[in-house]
Amino acid sequence: MLKFDNGALKINKSTINVADLVTKVVNDCNAKYTNKNIDASVVNLPSVNINTDGIRLSQILENLLTNAFKYTEQGSITVDVSTNQSHHSSYLHIKISDTGIGIDKEKQKIIFQPFVRIENGTSLIPGSGMGLAIVEGIVKAMDGKISVISEPGKGSIFTVSIPVEINSNDSMTNSSPIERHGRLL
């Protein structure tokens, strides 16, 4: 059983800018996997400040993107980020889609358990099989949900939804990520 299953994982909330955090993680992963000749691209990126654990959110993104790069030989990886706010709650939604090898239905049932590995033909992708178990543990510690939709040979879509506090009185909401960062991959 993972250590955070018993509530040992501490969530330290602070104000972070969604666009800044996502842009940094995506750029870092693109730089790390330049040999793959695939870049992760961001198709939607709200420039809003939220209260959440930025370190844990970065871990979630990095683990999901790392898997997308590992299991995608050609095609694309996209990151779609959105927020929604109602009277009672606000959520951050992150969807990472790839055109990788995909996951069959039976493996999807156990993919978030520790040490579960996905085979790529006859060879095994490097790793411990802990990445998705860690992601799920962090997401649960943040009171969120994670799901996967996948089909072998067509790719996977991982969706994370985490409750957050959106800072609506923020001047950052009016500027686009491109205005602040100069470019968006």
N, C-alpha and C positions, 0 to 999 in steps of 0.2 A: 504494500500500500504506500502511496506517495505521502511525503511529509505534510503537504498542504491539505490532504484529505481530512485531517483532524483539526483544521482551523489554524495550523501553525504558520501559514503564509500570511504575512502582514501586508495590508494594503495601505499605502501612504499617499493620500490624495493631496494634490496641489493643482494650481491652475496651469494648464498647458494649452498651446495652440495646436489644434488638430492638423492644420496644413503644415506647420513646421515639423511636427513629429513624424507624420507620414512621409513627407518629402525626404527627410533625413534617412529614415529607415530604407525607403525604396532606393535612394541614391547609393547608400552603403551596400545594399544587396546587389544592385546593378554593377557596382565596381568590383565586388567580390567574385561575381560570376561572369566576368567579361569573356572568358574562354568559351562560354556557352553560345555566344552570338545571339542571345535573346535578351531583350531589356523588358523589365516590368514597366508598364505604363499606368498612369493614374488617369482614370476617366471622369472622376468626380471628386472634388476635394473642397469641402466647405472650410472657409477661413473663419473659424469660430473658436473662442476660448471655452474650455470645459474644465470642470474639477473632476479629476480621476488620477489614478496612479500611472504617471507617464512612463516609468521604468517598466512596469508590468505590461502596459499597452505596447511598448516597443518590443518586449519579449514575444508577445503574441504575434505581432506583425512579422518580426524577423523569423520566427520558427515557421510560420505558414509560408512566407516567401521562400525560405530556404528549401522547404519541401517542394514547392512549385518549381524552383530551378532544378532541383535534383531529379525530378520525375518528368521534366519536359525537355525533350531533345530538339524539337522544332515547333514553331508556331508562336504562341503568345502567352503572356501572363499579364493580367489586368487587376488593378486595385480600384475598387469603387467604394467610396466613403460617403456616408450621409448621416444626418442627424434628424430626429423628429422630436417634437416637443408638444405635450398636451398639458392640460391643467394640472394633472397629477404626477406626471413623470416625463423624463427625457431620456432618449437613447442615442447611442452612437452605434451605427451599423457599418461593418467592414466586410466587404465581399472580395475574396481573392479567387479569381478564375484562371485556369490554365488549360492548355491543350495537350497535357501530358498523357501518361499511360492509363490513367483512370484507375478506379478501384471497383472490384466486383461487389455485388450486393452482400455476399456473406462477410467479406472483409469490412464493409462499411459498418456492420453491426458491432465489430470489435476494434475498430481502428483507433479509438481513443484509450485503449488499454495499454499498459506498459509493455514494451518489448514486442509489439506487433509490427511486423515488417511487410512491405509490399515488394514482390519480386518483379524484376524487369527482365522478362525472358528467362535466360539461364543464369544471369548474374544478379547479384544482390546490390542494391544501392547502398553506399556506405552510410553508417549511422548506427545508433544504439536502439532505435525503436522507441525512444522515450519522448521525442518531440511533440507529438500530438497529445500524449498523456499529460505532459507538462502544460501545454496550451489549454487543454480542457480544465486542468486543475486551477490555473490562473483565472480563466474565464469564470469558473464557478465561485472562486474566492471573491471575485468582483461582482457577484450576483448576476452574472450574464449567462448567455446560452451560445452554444456553437453547434452548427449542423453542417452536413456535407451532402452534396448531390454529385454523383459521379457515374460514369459509364466507361468500362474498359475500352481503350483505344480512342476515346473522345475527350478525356480530361475530367477535371474536378472543379467544383465550386464550393469553397468553404465560406460560411457566413457566421460572423460573430456579432452578437448584439449585447451591449453593455449599458446598464443604466448610468447616466452621468448627470451632473448639474451643468446646464449651459449658462454661461455668463452673457445674458442678453444685452446688457448695457455696455458692451465692449465696442470700442472704436475699430478694433481689428476686423470686425465682421464686414465692414464696408470695403476693405481692400482685398483684392484678389491675390491668390498665392503667387501668380506671375509677377504682380507689381512688387511684392516683397522679396521674391526669390530670384527674379530675373528670367527663369525658365522653369518649365515643368516637363519632366520626362514622361 
